[in-house]
Amino acid sequence: MPRLDLGRSSSYDRPVAPIVLERAANTAKLAGVALVLATLIGLPLGLLTGAHPRGWLSHVVTPASIALIACPPIVGALLLLLLVVAGWLPVSTGSLVVPALAIALPLAATLERLQSQATADALGSADIVAAAARGISPARLLWIHTARQSLGPVLGVYGVLIGSLFSGSLAVEVVTSWPGLGQLLYTAIRGRDVFLVTGCALFGAMCLAAGNFTAGVARAIVDPRIR
């Protein structure tokens, strides 16, 4: 009995599963780079703005984060492409830089806002106040104790963010001509290829489920109380 038989694509005259897996590898590469960039940018900035809400960095980062959250990834992709055309962003055609930045920047802004609020809440907790009273250095208190405690709420929504990461990449891939699932889904919809559309949707649902599971496991590792 056949398994994972998603039918045959009318646009490509091939089985759907191999086509989706080929394009999914490109989308996974794009999503992985964007997620790493967003995490490396958003979490440290969130710790700093949450620990110093009245500092100059917070006054600069907070409005920028709000603007990026309100800006759809496709708008960011178009602005980045404009910079490329103008010669202000020297990247080659088909480069990963533009689509990765277009997806990573709004996601980094979301992580920054979540981490900032979680950091502010953690700094007011009894155990962090007690640790400060014992003479622990401010840097260790922020980057180790507070960071570990504040990561729990952020990781709780990480799975949803991963799902939005894949959904947001669809429009960006079409605009930037990145050969991933976004381009494939666009072609399938235009060609009314029902089986191919279903295969792309199934992969997106699997990514969302896997993201939620991974986020739950990571949260349990960071916060022993979850276990």
C-alpha positions as CSV (number, residue, x, y, z in Angstrom):
1,M,0.0,0.0,0.0
2,P,1.6,3.4,-1.0
3,R,2.5,5.8,1.7
4,L,2.9,9.6,1.5
5,D,1.5,9.5,-2.0
6,L,0.4,13.1,-2.5
7,G,-0.6,12.5,-6.1
8,R,0.9,13.7,-9.4
9,S,1.5,17.3,-10.3
10,S,-0.3,18.5,-13.4
11,S,2.2,21.4,-13.8
12,Y,5.4,19.3,-13.7
13,D,4.0,15.9,-14.6
14,R,5.8,14.4,-11.7
15,P,4.9,13.0,-8.3
16,V,4.2,15.8,-5.8
17,A,6.3,14.5,-2.9
18,P,9.8,14.7,-4.6
19,I,9.0,18.2,-5.9
20,V,7.9,19.5,-2.5
21,L,11.0,18.0,-0.8
22,E,13.4,19.6,-3.4
23,R,11.9,23.1,-2.9
24,A,11.5,22.5,0.9
25,A,15.3,22.2,1.2
26,N,15.7,25.7,-0.2
27,T,13.0,27.1,2.0
28,A,14.5,25.4,5.1
29,K,17.9,26.9,4.3
30,L,16.3,30.4,4.0
31,A,14.2,30.0,7.1
32,G,17.2,28.6,9.1
33,V,19.5,31.5,8.2
34,A,16.7,34.0,9.0
35,L,15.9,32.4,12.3
36,V,19.5,32.4,13.4
37,L,19.9,36.1,12.4
38,A,16.7,37.1,14.2
39,T,17.7,35.2,17.3
40,L,21.3,36.6,17.4
41,I,19.9,40.2,16.9
42,G,16.6,40.1,18.8
43,L,17.4,38.3,22.1
44,P,20.5,40.3,23.1
45,L,18.8,43.6,22.2
46,G,15.7,42.5,24.2
47,L,17.9,41.8,27.3
48,L,19.5,45.2,27.0
49,T,16.3,47.2,26.5
50,G,14.5,45.3,29.2
51,A,17.3,45.9,31.7
52,H,17.6,49.6,30.8
53,P,14.2,50.7,29.6
54,R,15.1,54.4,29.9
55,G,18.5,54.2,28.2
56,W,19.5,55.6,24.9
57,L,19.5,52.1,23.3
58,S,15.9,51.5,24.3
59,H,14.8,54.9,22.9
60,V,16.4,53.9,19.5
61,V,15.5,50.2,19.4
62,T,11.9,50.3,20.6
63,P,10.5,52.5,17.9
64,A,12.5,50.6,15.2
65,S,11.1,47.3,16.5
66,I,7.6,48.5,16.5
67,A,8.0,49.8,12.9
68,L,9.5,46.5,11.8
69,I,6.7,44.5,13.4
70,A,4.1,46.6,11.6
71,C,6.0,46.2,8.3
72,P,5.1,43.0,6.3
73,P,8.1,41.0,5.2
74,I,7.2,41.5,1.5
75,V,7.5,45.3,2.0
76,G,10.9,44.9,3.6
77,A,12.0,42.7,0.7
78,L,10.9,45.3,-1.8
79,L,12.8,48.0,0.1
80,L,15.9,45.8,0.2
81,L,15.7,45.1,-3.5
82,L,15.5,48.9,-4.1
83,L,18.8,49.2,-2.2
84,V,20.3,46.5,-4.3
85,V,19.2,48.3,-7.5
86,A,20.5,51.6,-6.2
87,G,23.9,49.9,-5.5
88,W,23.7,50.6,-1.7
89,L,23.5,46.9,-0.9
90,P,26.1,45.0,-3.0
91,V,24.8,41.5,-3.4
92,S,24.6,39.2,-6.4
93,T,21.5,38.0,-8.1
94,G,19.8,35.1,-6.4
95,S,21.8,35.8,-3.2
96,L,20.4,34.6,0.1
97,V,21.1,38.0,1.8
98,V,18.0,39.9,0.6
99,P,15.3,37.3,1.4
100,A,17.0,36.3,4.7
101,L,17.1,39.9,5.9
102,A,13.6,40.6,4.8
103,I,12.3,37.7,6.9
104,A,14.8,38.1,9.8
105,L,14.3,41.8,10.6
106,P,10.6,41.7,11.5
107,L,11.2,38.4,13.4
108,A,14.1,40.0,15.3
109,A,11.9,42.9,16.2
110,T,9.2,40.5,17.6
111,L,11.8,38.6,19.6
112,E,13.3,41.9,20.9
113,R,9.9,43.1,22.2
114,L,9.1,39.7,23.8
115,Q,12.5,39.4,25.4
116,S,12.5,43.0,26.6
117,Q,9.2,42.5,28.5
118,A,10.3,39.1,29.8
119,T,13.6,40.6,31.0
120,A,11.8,43.4,32.8
121,D,9.5,40.9,34.6
122,A,12.4,38.7,35.5
123,L,14.4,41.5,37.0
124,G,11.6,42.2,39.4
125,S,11.3,38.6,40.6
126,A,12.4,37.6,44.2
127,D,15.2,35.3,43.2
128,I,16.9,37.9,40.9
129,V,16.6,40.6,43.6
130,A,18.1,38.1,46.1
131,A,20.9,37.3,43.7
132,A,21.7,41.0,43.3
133,A,21.7,41.4,47.1
134,R,24.3,38.6,47.4
135,G,26.7,40.8,45.4
136,I,26.6,39.1,42.0
137,S,28.0,41.3,39.3
138,P,25.5,43.2,37.1
139,A,26.8,41.5,33.9
140,R,26.5,38.0,35.3
141,L,23.1,38.8,36.8
142,L,21.8,40.0,33.4
143,W,23.4,37.6,30.9
144,I,23.2,34.4,32.9
145,H,20.5,34.5,35.7
146,T,18.0,36.9,34.1
147,A,18.6,35.6,30.6
148,R,17.9,32.0,31.6
149,Q,14.8,32.9,33.6
150,S,13.3,35.3,30.9
151,L,13.9,32.8,28.0
152,G,11.0,30.6,29.2
153,P,8.1,32.9,28.1
154,V,10.0,33.7,24.8
155,L,10.5,30.0,24.0
156,G,6.8,29.5,24.7
157,V,5.9,31.4,21.5
158,Y,8.9,30.3,19.5
159,G,6.9,27.5,17.8
160,V,4.3,30.0,16.5
161,L,7.1,32.3,15.3
162,I,8.6,29.4,13.4
163,G,5.3,28.8,11.7
164,S,5.0,32.5,10.8
165,L,8.6,32.3,9.5
166,F,7.6,29.8,6.9
167,S,4.4,31.5,6.0
168,G,6.1,34.9,5.7
169,S,8.8,33.4,3.5
170,L,6.3,32.5,0.8
171,A,5.7,36.1,-0.4
172,V,9.4,37.0,0.0
173,E,10.4,34.1,-2.1
174,V,8.1,35.2,-4.9
175,V,9.4,38.8,-4.8
176,T,13.1,37.8,-4.6
177,S,12.9,34.8,-7.0
178,W,14.2,32.4,-4.3
179,P,13.5,28.9,-5.6
180,G,11.7,27.6,-2.5
181,L,8.2,26.5,-1.6
182,G,6.8,30.1,-2.1
183,Q,7.7,30.0,-5.8
184,L,6.4,26.5,-6.0
185,L,3.1,27.4,-4.3
186,Y,2.6,30.4,-6.5
187,T,3.2,28.3,-9.6
188,A,0.8,25.6,-8.4
189,I,-2.0,28.2,-7.6
190,R,-1.6,29.8,-11.0
191,G,-1.7,26.4,-12.7
192,R,-4.6,25.2,-10.5
193,D,-2.5,22.3,-9.5
194,V,-4.6,21.0,-6.6
195,F,-2.3,18.1,-5.6
196,L,0.8,20.4,-5.5
197,V,-1.0,23.1,-3.5
198,T,-2.0,20.4,-1.0
199,G,1.5,19.1,-0.7
200,C,2.9,22.6,0.0
201,A,0.2,23.2,2.6
202,L,0.9,19.8,4.2
203,F,4.6,20.7,4.5
204,G,3.8,24.0,6.1
205,A,1.5,22.3,8.7
206,M,4.3,19.8,9.5
207,C,6.8,22.7,10.0
208,L,4.4,24.4,12.4
209,A,3.9,21.2,14.4
210,A,7.6,20.5,14.5
211,G,8.3,24.1,15.6
212,N,5.9,23.9,18.5
213,F,7.4,20.6,19.6
214,T,10.9,21.9,19.4
215,A,10.0,25.1,21.3
216,G,8.4,23.0,24.1
217,V,11.4,20.8,24.5
218,A,13.8,23.8,24.5
219,R,11.6,25.5,27.1
220,A,11.7,22.4,29.3
221,I,15.5,22.4,29.1
222,V,15.8,26.0,30.0
223,D,13.2,26.1,32.8
224,P,13.3,23.1,35.1
225,R,9.8,24.1,36.5
226,I,8.3,23.1,33.1
227,R,9.6,19.5,33.5
